[in-house]
Amino acid sequence: MNVGIFGANGRMGRVLIEAVQEHTAAELSAATVRDDSPWIGMNVGELAGIGKQAVNCIAVNALSPAQVDVMIDFTLPAALDNNLAWCVKHKVPLVIGTTGLSAEQLNALEQAKAHIPIVFAANYSVGVNLMLSLVKQAAKALGETADIEIMEAHHRFKKDAPSGTAMAIGHAIADELGRDLSQCAVYGREGVEPERDQQTIGFATVRAGDIVGEHTALFADIGERLEITHKASSRLTFGRGAVKAAVWLQQKTPGLYGMNDVIGLES
């Protein structure tokens, strides 16, 4: 199938180029950059450091729906609106890995799912999605007595905090316990505070160096604690997952899907 990439010059865009090229069922047919980007005309293989390929970067406004069977978007929230609108207009399926979306953008996805099939996930790692299943089990067994904290670390360039994956972990735990994360989440502690409320879910964020992505869900009770941790050592893990989702999306009916659907895990 012919796969296109929005934002091919970004950190994840370059990874996606490599991930598509190595997948036996996918072929990179289009790679877009901003309409005013100096990368227009750059060969995608040279951009990604994998050797010259048959595709050059083009401006978004030069993209034709005839070029692609599916698009992948790991850009910034500011670019998603136009990319989503383009896919809806041309009935092109879309895989979205952009995090930090607003409530309005999440609502736009709900509207778009009536027109095209979309895979939207905070994280495209198979291991992370298995982790989301495991934290639900831990919450069911320990959540009524244990203190729950979520720690995450990423590279210095990541802009949203906590990460989309950390928020997905928090929502998975809160939903299992019947709590509203918007009401029970604690995003920072400083100074002298009252004793910790066991009903809260804490978040701790680190931004440093070139950390690809680390997430830990901590369930701490008196006398014991359980830690469920995932560590990514290469962004190619996420790229491969996104391409897997793109291939899976072919021939799917309009709707909003997640990585659980792609890899066959129960929600």
C-alpha positions in Angstrom: 0.0 0.0 0.0 1.1 3.6 -0.6 1.9 5.5 2.6 2.4 9.2 2.9 4.0 11.1 5.8 3.0 14.5 7.0 6.0 16.4 8.5 8.7 14.2 7.0 11.5 16.5 8.2 10.6 16.2 11.9 12.3 13.8 14.3 9.6 11.3 14.1 9.0 12.0 10.4 12.5 10.8 9.6 12.0 7.7 11.7 8.7 7.0 9.9 10.5 7.2 6.5 12.9 4.4 7.7 10.0 2.4 9.2 8.0 2.5 6.0 11.0 1.6 3.8 11.7 -1.5 5.9 8.1 -2.7 5.9 7.4 -5.4 3.3 3.7 -4.4 2.8 4.2 -0.6 2.6 5.8 1.7 0.1 6.5 5.4 0.8 4.8 7.4 -1.9 4.6 10.9 -0.5 6.4 13.0 2.2 5.3 16.5 3.0 6.8 19.4 4.7 5.5 23.0 5.4 4.7 25.0 2.3 7.6 27.4 3.1 10.0 24.7 4.2 13.6 24.7 2.9 13.4 20.9 2.8 11.1 20.9 -0.3 12.8 18.9 -3.0 15.1 17.0 -0.5 15.3 13.3 -1.1 13.6 11.4 1.8 16.3 8.8 2.0 19.0 11.4 2.4 16.9 13.2 4.9 16.5 10.1 7.0 20.1 9.0 6.5 19.2 5.7 4.9 20.4 6.3 1.3 18.7 7.9 -1.7 15.1 6.8 -2.3 12.6 7.4 -5.1 10.6 10.1 -3.2 11.4 13.8 -2.6 9.8 16.0 0.0 6.9 18.1 -1.3 4.9 21.0 0.1 1.6 20.0 1.8 -0.4 22.0 -0.9 1.2 19.9 -3.6 0.0 16.6 -2.1 -2.5 14.7 -4.3 -4.9 12.1 -2.9 -4.0 9.9 -5.9 -0.5 9.4 -4.4 -1.5 7.7 -1.1 -3.7 5.0 0.4 -3.1 6.3 3.9 -1.3 9.2 5.7 0.7 9.2 8.9 0.8 12.3 11.1 3.3 12.8 13.9 3.5 16.6 13.6 2.5 19.2 16.1 -1.0 20.0 17.3 -0.9 23.3 15.3 -0.5 21.3 12.1 -3.0 18.6 12.8 -6.2 20.6 12.0 -5.2 21.2 8.4 -3.9 17.6 7.9 -7.0 16.1 9.3 -9.2 18.3 7.2 -7.2 17.3 4.1 -7.7 13.6 4.8 -11.4 14.0 5.5 -11.9 16.1 2.3 -10.1 13.4 0.2 -11.4 10.4 2.1 -7.8 9.3 3.0 -7.4 7.1 6.1 -5.1 8.6 8.8 -2.8 7.4 11.5 -2.2 10.1 14.2 0.6 10.0 16.7 0.5 13.7 17.6 0.1 14.3 21.3 -0.9 17.3 23.4 -4.2 17.7 21.5 -6.8 20.2 22.8 -10.4 19.3 23.7 -11.5 20.9 20.4 -9.1 18.8 18.4 -10.3 15.6 20.2 -13.8 16.6 19.3 -12.7 17.1 15.7 -11.5 13.5 15.6 -14.9 12.4 16.8 -16.4 14.3 14.0 -13.9 13.0 11.4 -14.4 9.3 12.3 -17.8 9.4 10.6 -16.0 10.0 7.3 -12.7 8.2 7.4 -11.0 5.4 9.4 -8.5 6.9 11.9 -6.0 5.2 14.3 -5.2 7.5 17.1 -2.9 6.5 20.0 -0.7 8.3 22.5 2.0 5.7 21.9 2.5 3.2 19.0 4.8 0.9 20.9 3.4 -2.6 21.3 5.0 -2.8 24.7 3.4 0.4 25.9 0.0 -0.7 24.8 0.5 -4.0 26.7 1.5 -1.8 29.7 -1.8 0.0 29.5 -3.5 -3.4 29.9 -1.3 -4.3 32.8 -1.9 -1.1 34.8 -5.6 -1.7 34.6 -5.1 -5.1 36.2 -2.9 -3.6 38.9 -5.4 -0.8 39.6 -8.2 -3.4 40.0 -6.2 -5.4 42.5 -4.4 -2.6 44.4 -6.0 0.7 43.6 -8.2 1.0 46.6 -5.4 1.0 49.1 -2.2 1.8 47.2 -0.9 5.3 46.4 -0.6 5.7 42.6 2.2 7.7 40.9 3.1 7.9 37.3 6.7 8.9 36.3 7.8 9.7 32.8 11.0 11.0 31.2 11.7 12.2 27.7 14.3 14.2 25.7 14.8 17.9 26.2 13.0 18.8 23.0 9.6 17.3 23.9 7.1 20.1 24.5 4.0 18.6 26.1 4.0 17.5 29.7 3.0 15.1 31.1 3.5 13.0 27.9 0.5 11.7 26.0 1.5 8.2 27.1 1.6 9.2 30.8 -1.8 10.7 30.5 -3.1 7.5 28.7 -1.7 5.5 31.7 -3.5 7.9 34.1 -6.8 7.6 32.3 -6.5 3.8 32.1 -6.0 3.6 35.9 -8.6 6.2 36.7 -11.2 4.6 34.5 -10.6 1.2 36.1 -11.1 2.8 39.5 -14.1 4.9 38.6 -12.3 8.2 39.1 -12.3 11.3 37.1 -8.6 12.0 36.2 -9.3 15.7 35.7 -10.4 15.9 39.4 -7.9 13.5 41.0 -4.6 14.2 39.1 -1.8 16.0 40.9 0.9 17.4 38.5 3.3 18.9 40.9 4.2 19.2 44.6 6.1 21.9 46.4 6.5 23.2 49.9 4.5 21.9 52.9 1.3 20.1 52.0 -1.3 18.1 53.8 -0.9 14.3 54.0 -1.3 12.7 50.6 -4.9 11.9 49.5 -5.0 8.2 48.5 -7.6 9.0 45.9 -5.2 11.2 43.9 -3.0 10.0 41.0 0.3 11.8 40.9 2.5 12.7 37.9 6.2 13.4 37.8 7.9 14.6 34.6 11.6 14.7 33.5 12.9 16.4 30.4 16.6 15.8 29.8 19.2 14.9 27.1 18.1 12.4 24.5 15.9 10.1 26.6 13.6 8.4 24.0 10.8 7.6 26.4 10.4 6.0 29.9 7.2 5.5 31.8 6.6 3.9 35.2 3.3 3.3 37.0 3.9 3.0 40.8 1.4 1.3 43.1 2.8 1.8 46.6 1.1 0.4 49.7 2.3 0.0 53.3 4.9 -2.9 53.1 5.1 -3.4 49.4 5.1 -1.6 46.1 4.6 -2.7 42.5 6.2 -0.8 39.6 5.3 -1.4 36.0 7.9 0.2 33.7 8.4 0.5 29.9 11.6 2.0 28.5 12.1 2.7 24.8 15.6 2.7 23.4 14.8 3.7 19.8 12.2 5.9 18.2 12.0 3.3 15.5 9.9 1.2 17.9 7.2 3.9 17.5 7.6 4.2 13.8 7.2 0.5 13.2 4.1 0.5 15.3 2.6 3.4 13.3 3.4 1.7 10.0 1.8 -1.5 11.3 -1.3 0.6 12.1 -1.3 2.1 8.7 -1.2 -1.3 7.0 -3.9 -2.6 9.3 -6.1 0.5 8.5 -6.4 -0.5 4.8 -10.0 -1.4 3.9 -11.3 -0.5 7.4 -14.6 1.2 7.7 -14.8 4.8 9.0 -14.3 5.0 12.7 -11.8 5.9 15.5 -9.5 3.0 16.4 -6.7 2.6 18.8 -3.5 0.4 19.0 -5.5 -2.2 21.0 -7.5 -2.8 17.8 -4.4 -3.0 15.7 -2.6 -5.5 17.9 -5.7 -7.4 19.1 -5.6 -6.5 22.8 -8.9 -6.1 24.8 -9.6 -2.5 25.8 
